[in-house]
């Protein structure tokens, strides 16, 4: 797991609809994230952060489920 002290380097984010994918990616620009995989059936995206991010900062993105990996 890439999480220590509530900081996340990699996460699976659920609840991202295909139609909102580009907007969602834009909202993560300040977090310096790379997108590894999108699963339209699960409406989930795997995100790799170049610098560890605290989960509480990701909560401002909206009504998504964030699961550290």
Buried (B, 14 or more C-beta within 10 A) or exposed (E): EEBEEEBBBBBBBBBBEEEEBEEBBEBBEEBEBEBEEBEEEEBBBBBBBEEBBEBEEBEEBEEBEBBBB
